[in-house]
C-alpha cells in the first residue's frame, strides 16, 4: 500500500533549524505509519508501506495546481481518499522596507497610482506564489508585474536587494528577515492571526475579504482503502501531532498543526481546487 503526502509546495527555508518543513512533515507522516505498524503486528499493515512525497527537492508545481493546469493520468479527487491535513503554513505579504506604503490599503493605493512601477516575485510560472498574487491583484484591482524565478532563494535575494518590490512567500522563507528588519510584512494570508506573528493582521482584516493562501501538507491513500484503516491512520496523525515538540518546531515559521478529519480534509481539497482553478483562469496561467 502507498500513502501519499500531498503538499501544496516545497520551499527551502534559510532559517529553520530543520532542513525543510516538507522533510519534517514527511518524517512525521512516516512516524504515524510506523507507529501503527508496531502497534498492530498481526493486523494492517502486513507488508511494507511506501510513503510518496508529491513534490521533489527544490520546489515544483503544487499538486492541486498541477492537475488543474496539466493533463494527468490521475485525479487528486477521484483517485485518492483523504486521511488528514497535517499542517498549514500561510503566506505572508512582504515588501522591501524602502517601499513607501506601510499598510495593505496604502500598498494597493500606491500601486494604482503608479501602475507600471511595482513588481512581485514568485518561485516560477504557475507556482503557488504566482497564483496567489494573481488572485490578490484581481480581488484588489492592484496592478503589478510578475517576475518568475526558479526557486525561492533567487526570488528572496532580489526581494532583499530591492530589485523586486513585494512577494507572497511562506513564513519559513521570510519571517527571519522580517524580524531582522530586512523585510517588512504587511499581512498574513490566513483566516486568523498566527502565533509566530500575533501582531500582524490577516489580509482579510486588512480589507481583502475571504483571501487565504496556505502552504499545506496532508496525508492521503489510494481510493478504496477500507474505512477502518483510514480512521486508524487519522488517529495516528492526531497522536503524532500532539507530541510536545511538534507544534513548537512547526510554529517557528508560522506553521500550525491541523490534523483534520478525513471529511474536513476532503472538503478542504474541494475548496482548494475551486480557488486555484479560479486563480489560474484569472491569470491565464499555463505551465511552461
Residue pairs with C-beta under 8 A, 6 or more apart in sequence:
1 45
1 47
1 49
1 50
1 221
1 222
1 225
2 49
2 50
2 51
2 52
2 221
2 222
3 29
3 33
3 49
3 50
3 51
3 52
3 83
3 219
3 220
3 221
3 233
4 51
4 52
4 54
4 80
4 219
4 220
4 221
4 222
5 22
5 25
5 26
5 29
5 51
5 52
5 53
5 54
5 217
5 218
5 219
6 54
6 63
6 64
6 76
6 80
6 217
6 218
6 219
6 220
7 22
7 25
7 53
7 54
7 55
7 62
7 63
7 215
7 216
7 217
7 218
8 62
8 63
8 64
8 65
8 128
8 214
8 215
8 216
8 217
8 272
9 55
9 59
9 60
9 62
9 123
9 127
9 128
9 170
9 215
10 20
10 22
10 55
10 56
10 57
10 58
10 59
10 60
11 20
11 21
11 59
11 123
11 152
11 169
11 170
11 172
11 173
11 215
12 19
12 20
12 58
12 59
12 151
12 152
12 153
12 173
13 19
13 20
13 21
13 172
13 173
13 253
14 153
14 156
14 173
14 176
15 172
15 175
15 176
15 177
15 253
16 172
16 252
16 253
17 249
17 252
18 24
18 249
20 172
21 87
21 89
21 170
21 172
21 215
21 217
21 250
21 253
21 255
22 53
22 55
22 217
24 249
24 250
25 86
25 87
25 217
26 51
26 53
28 86
28 240
28 241
28 246
29 51
29 86
29 217
29 219
29 237
29 240
30 51
31 240
32 219
32 233
32 236
32 237
32 239
32 240
33 45
33 49
33 51
33 233
33 236
35 236
35 239
35 240
36 44
36 45
36 232
36 233
36 236
37 45
37 49
40 232
44 229
44 232
54 63
55 62
55 63
58 151
59 123
59 124
59 127
59 151
59 152
60 66
61 69
61 124
61 126
61 127
61 287
62 127
62 128
62 276
63 76
64 76
64 269
64 272
64 273
64 276
65 126
65 128
65 131
65 276
65 280
66 72
66 287
67 74
67 75
67 76
68 273
68 276
68 277
68 280
69 126
69 280
69 285
69 286
69 287
70 287
76 269
76 273
77 269
77 270
77 273
78 223
79 222
79 223
80 220
80 221
80 222
80 223
81 220
81 221
81 222
81 223
81 224
81 225
81 230
81 262
82 218
82 220
82 262
82 263
82 265
82 266
82 269
83 218
83 219
83 220
83 221
83 230
83 233
83 234
83 237
83 262
83 265
84 218
84 219
84 233
84 234
84 237
84 238
84 258
84 259
84 260
84 261
84 262
84 265
85 216
85 217
85 218
85 258
85 259
85 260
85 264
85 265
85 268
86 216
86 217
86 218
86 219
86 237
86 241
86 257
86 258
86 259
87 216
87 217
87 241
87 250
87 255
87 256
87 257
87 258
88 190
88 214
88 215
88 216
88 255
88 256
88 258
89 170
89 171
89 172
89 214
89 215
89 216
89 250
89 253
89 254
89 255
89 256
90 170
90 171
90 188
90 189
90 190
90 194
90 212
90 213
90 214
90 215
90 254
91 128
91 129
91 132
91 168
91 169
91 170
91 188
91 189
91 213
91 214
91 215
92 168
92 169
92 170
92 171
92 174
92 175
92 178
92 185
92 187
92 188
92 189
92 197
92 200
92 254
93 104
93 107
93 136
93 166
93 168
93 185
93 186
93 187
93 188
93 189
93 203
94 159
94 166
94 167
94 168
94 169
94 174
94 178
94 183
94 184
94 185
94 186
95 101
95 107
95 165
95 166
95 183
95 184
95 186
96 159
96 160
96 162
96 164
96 165
96 166
96 183
96 184
97 181
97 182
97 183
97 184
98 162
99 107
99 110
99 165
99 166
99 184
100 106
100 110
101 107
101 109
101 110
101 186
102 184
102 186
103 186
103 206
104 186
104 187
104 201
104 203
104 206
104 207
104 208
105 206
105 207
107 142
107 166
107 186
108 140
108 141
108 142
110 118
111 117
111 118
111 142
111 143
111 144
112 141
112 142
112 143
115 143
116 143
116 145
117 165
118 143
118 144
118 145
118 165
118 166
119 144
119 145
119 146
119 147
119 164
119 165
120 133
120 144
120 145
120 146
120 147
120 164
120 165
120 166
120 167
120 168
121 129
121 147
121 148
121 149
121 155
121 156
121 158
121 159
121 164
121 166
121 167
122 129
122 130
122 133
122 146
122 147
122 148
122 149
122 155
122 167
122 168
123 129
123 130
123 148
123 149
123 150
123 151
123 152
123 155
124 130
124 148
124 149
124 150
124 151
125 148
125 285
125 286
125 287
125 288
126 280
126 285
126 286
126 287
126 288
127 148
128 213
128 215
129 155
129 167
129 168
129 169
130 146
130 148
130 283
130 285
131 276
131 279
131 280
131 283
131 285
132 168
132 189
132 213
132 279
133 144
133 146
133 167
133 168
134 146
134 279
134 282
134 283
134 285
135 211
135 213
135 275
135 278
135 279
135 282
135 283
136 142
136 168
136 203
136 208
136 211
137 143
137 144
138 279
138 282
139 208
139 209
139 211
140 208
144 165
144 166
147 158
147 164
149 155
149 158
152 169
152 173
155 164
155 167
155 169
156 167
156 169
156 173
156 174
156 177
158 164
159 166
159 167
159 169
159 183
160 177
160 182
160 183
167 174
168 189
168 213
170 215
170 253
170 254
171 194
171 196
171 197
171 253
171 254
171 255
172 252
172 253
172 254
172 255
174 183
174 185
175 185
175 196
175 197
175 253
175 254
177 183
178 184
178 185
178 197
185 197
185 200
186 206
187 200
187 201
187 202
187 203
187 205
187 206
188 194
188 197
188 200
188 201
188 202
188 203
188 254
189 202
189 203
189 211
189 212
189 213
189 214
190 202
190 212
190 214
191 202
191 204
191 212
192 202
193 200
193 201
193 202
194 200
194 254
194 256
195 251
195 254
195 256
196 251
196 252
196 253
196 254
197 254
202 212
203 211
203 212
204 210
204 211
204 212
216 258
218 265
218 268
218 269
219 233
219 237
220 265
221 229
221 230
221 233
230 262
231 262
234 261
234 262
237 259
238 259
240 246
241 247
241 257
241 259
242 259
246 257
247 256
247 257
250 256
250 257
260 268
279 285
